Amino acid sequence: MEHTDFRSIEKLICNKILLYDDLLHCFMEERDSLINIDLDKLWLISEEKAEICSKIECIKKEVLSIVNKGTNQKGSGFNNIPGLAPPESRPKFHKLFIRLIKLKAEIDALRKENMNFIDDSLAFLDEMVSIITGETKARIVYNDKCYLSKPCTNILLSREV
């Protein structure tokens, strides 16, 4: 692959890192909006996340097209780029990829926290509605394995996927 191709790939990966930083910030704002029950802001954040993910996907496709053009073989993966780089550029690409991996892990952790927060909130509200309407009959008790058994209520609320 040519040196200019790797310069282009490096620039695209740096842009991808910036987009992942923006996405991480969106998930932090989403957490705050969930806590403050700011639904209008949640819709805006959702749209912003979709836009950022679309841009990330475009960059990924562009990088893969450069890599596949330069290696004359289809199917070269995004993770193979550091190995295809010239020896003097490999440490730089390695650092960029480590940064990407760390950002993805942080985003995934925040995404899971936000989903758990939503699930817990809906379960609480569902339990409250069940109590108010008299639908619940069972109490929370320990089962034979010393785990909490929650009452089996009709789920009235669920999160949108």
C-alpha positions in Angstrom: 0.0 0.0 0.0 1.2 3.5 -0.7 2.3 6.0 1.9 -0.5 8.4 0.9 -3.0 5.6 1.5 -1.8 5.2 5.1 -1.9 9.0 5.6 -5.6 8.9 4.5 -6.3 6.0 6.7 -4.6 7.7 9.7 -6.7 10.8 9.1 -9.9 8.8 8.9 -9.1 6.8 12.0 -8.4 10.1 13.9 -11.8 11.3 12.7 -13.4 8.1 13.9 -11.8 8.6 17.3 -13.3 12.1 17.5 -16.7 10.7 16.6 -16.4 8.0 19.3 -15.5 10.8 21.8 -18.7 12.6 20.7 -20.7 9.3 21.1 -19.3 8.8 24.6 -20.4 12.4 25.5 -23.9 11.6 24.1 -24.1 8.6 26.4 -23.1 10.7 29.4 -25.7 13.3 28.5 -28.2 10.5 28.1 -27.5 9.3 31.6 -28.1 12.8 33.0 -31.3 13.1 31.0 -32.5 9.7 32.2 -31.9 10.8 35.8 -33.6 14.2 35.3 -36.4 12.6 33.2 -35.8 15.1 30.4 -37.6 13.4 27.5 -37.2 16.2 25.0 -33.4 16.0 25.4 -33.4 12.2 25.2 -35.0 12.4 21.8 -32.4 14.9 20.6 -29.6 12.7 22.0 -31.1 9.7 20.3 -31.0 11.5 16.9 -27.5 12.7 17.5 -26.3 9.2 18.4 -27.9 7.9 15.2 -26.1 10.6 13.1 -22.8 9.9 14.8 -23.1 6.1 14.3 -23.9 6.7 10.6 -20.8 8.8 10.2 -18.7 6.2 12.0 -20.0 3.5 9.6 -19.2 5.7 6.6 -15.6 6.1 7.8 -15.3 2.4 8.4 -16.4 1.7 4.8 -14.1 4.3 3.4 -11.1 2.9 5.4 -11.9 -0.7 4.3 -12.2 0.4 0.6 -8.7 2.0 0.8 -7.3 -1.1 2.5 -8.9 -3.5 0.1 -7.7 -1.4 -2.9 -4.2 -1.3 -1.5 -3.9 -5.0 -0.7 -5.7 -6.2 -3.9 -7.7 -8.6 -1.8 -11.2 -8.5 -0.5 -12.0 -9.1 3.1 -9.1 -7.4 4.8 -10.5 -6.4 8.1 -10.2 -3.1 9.9 -8.2 -4.7 12.7 -5.5 -5.8 10.1 -4.5 -2.3 9.3 -1.6 -2.0 11.9 -0.1 -5.1 10.4 -0.3 -3.7 6.8 1.2 -0.4 7.8 4.9 0.4 7.1 7.1 -0.6 10.0 7.8 3.0 11.0 4.0 3.7 11.2 3.0 0.6 13.1 3.4 2.1 16.6 1.3 5.1 15.7 -1.5 2.9 14.3 -1.3 0.6 17.3 -1.8 3.5 19.6 -4.8 4.7 17.6 -6.4 1.3 17.6 -5.8 1.0 21.4 -7.6 4.4 21.8 -10.5 3.1 19.7 -10.8 -0.1 21.7 -10.8 1.9 25.0 -13.4 4.3 23.7 -15.6 1.4 22.5 -15.3 -0.3 25.9 -16.3 2.9 27.7 -19.3 3.5 25.4 -20.4 -0.1 25.9 -20.2 0.2 29.6 -22.2 3.4 29.6 -24.8 1.9 27.2 -25.3 -1.0 29.5 -25.6 1.2 32.6 -28.2 3.3 30.8 -30.2 0.3 29.7 -30.1 -1.1 33.3 -31.2 2.2 34.6 -34.2 2.2 32.2 -35.0 -1.4 33.1 -34.8 -0.8 36.8 -37.0 2.3 36.5 -39.6 0.5 34.5 -39.6 -2.4 36.8 -40.1 -0.1 39.8 -43.0 1.8 38.0 -44.5 -1.5 37.0 -44.4 -2.8 40.5 -46.0 0.4 41.8 -48.8 0.2 39.3 -49.3 -3.4 40.2 -49.6 -2.6 43.8 -52.0 0.3 43.2 -54.2 -1.8 41.0 -54.0 -4.8 43.3 -52.5 -7.1 40.6 -49.6 -8.3 42.8 -50.2 -11.2 45.1 -46.7 -12.5 45.9 -44.0 -11.0 48.2 -40.3 -10.9 47.5 -38.9 -14.0 49.3 -35.8 -16.1 49.2 -36.0 -19.3 47.3 -34.3 -22.6 48.2 -31.0 -21.4 46.7 -30.9 -18.2 48.9 -31.7 -16.0 46.0 -34.4 -13.3 45.9 -37.5 -14.4 44.1 -39.4 -11.4 42.8 -43.2 -11.5 42.5 -44.5 -12.6 39.1 -46.5 -9.6 38.1 -48.0 -8.7 34.7 -45.5 -6.4 33.0 -47.4 -3.3 32.2 -44.4 -1.2 31.1 -41.4 -2.1 28.9 -38.6 -0.1 27.3 -38.6 0.6 23.6 -35.9 -1.2 21.7 
